[in-house]
Amino acid sequence: MFAMKAELDGHILKLGLPKDASSRSLNLGFSGGEKKKNEMLQMTMLRPKLAILDETDSGLDVDAIRTVYEKVQSFSSPENAVLVITHYNKILQYIKPDHVHIMVDGKLYSVETHLLQIVSKKMVTSPLKEM
């Protein structure tokens, strides 16, 4: 029990959440950024096999985005999967995805990870491989 509390407190500190975060009601009194960090805390402690993060970066400042996605990157392993849904291509500075799919005009395209730097720097104007 004490080891789990120590682990929880360590993650709270790394995420920059208030020290009393573990004793507060879930998301009660947290700012928008703190709620997103709290989601990362839950993911880290619960260790799901699949985590679906839908626009986790919305409403976050640049520093909070970096903190959240560094935690996502550190969570990702061969034993689990993380599905990140975002409109913010700059997250590619913080995570190194295994697979990337882009939706354009309702069509889903697969993008090779080695092409991500090119795709993230400009709008998708050339034909992509439709799935």
Secondary structure in CASP SS format (residue, H / E / C, confidence):
PFRMAT SS
TARGET T0000
AUTHOR 0000-0000-0000
METHOD secondary structure of the structure
MODEL  1
M C 1.00
F H 1.00
A H 1.00
M H 1.00
K H 1.00
A H 1.00
E H 1.00
L H 1.00
D H 1.00
G H 1.00
H H 1.00
I H 1.00
L H 1.00
K H 1.00
L H 1.00
G C 1.00
L C 1.00
P C 1.00
K H 1.00
D H 1.00
A H 1.00
S H 1.00
S H 1.00
R C 1.00
S C 1.00
L C 1.00
N C 1.00
L C 1.00
G C 1.00
F C 1.00
S C 1.00
G H 1.00
G H 1.00
E H 1.00
K H 1.00
K H 1.00
K H 1.00
N H 1.00
E H 1.00
M H 1.00
L H 1.00
Q H 1.00
M H 1.00
T H 1.00
M H 1.00
L H 1.00
R C 1.00
P C 1.00
K C 1.00
L E 1.00
A E 1.00
I E 1.00
L E 1.00
D E 1.00
E C 1.00
T C 1.00
D C 1.00
S C 1.00
G C 1.00
L C 1.00
D C 1.00
V H 1.00
D H 1.00
A H 1.00
I H 1.00
R H 1.00
T H 1.00
V H 1.00
Y H 1.00
E H 1.00
K H 1.00
V H 1.00
Q H 1.00
S H 1.00
F H 1.00
S C 1.00
S C 1.00
P C 1.00
E C 1.00
N C 1.00
A E 1.00
V E 1.00
L E 1.00
V E 1.00
I E 1.00
T C 1.00
H C 1.00
Y C 1.00
N H 1.00
K H 1.00
I H 1.00
L H 1.00
Q H 1.00
Y C 1.00
I C 1.00
K C 1.00
P C 1.00
D C 1.00
H C 1.00
V E 1.00
H E 1.00
I E 1.00
M E 1.00
V E 1.00
D C 1.00
G C 1.00
K E 1.00
L E 1.00
Y E 1.00
S E 1.00
V E 1.00
E C 1.00
T H 1.00
H H 1.00
L H 1.00
L H 1.00
Q H 1.00
I H 1.00
V H 1.00
S H 1.00
K H 1.00
K C 1.00
M C 1.00
V C 1.00
T C 1.00
S C 1.00
P C 1.00
L C 1.00
K E 1.00
E E 1.00
M C 1.00
END
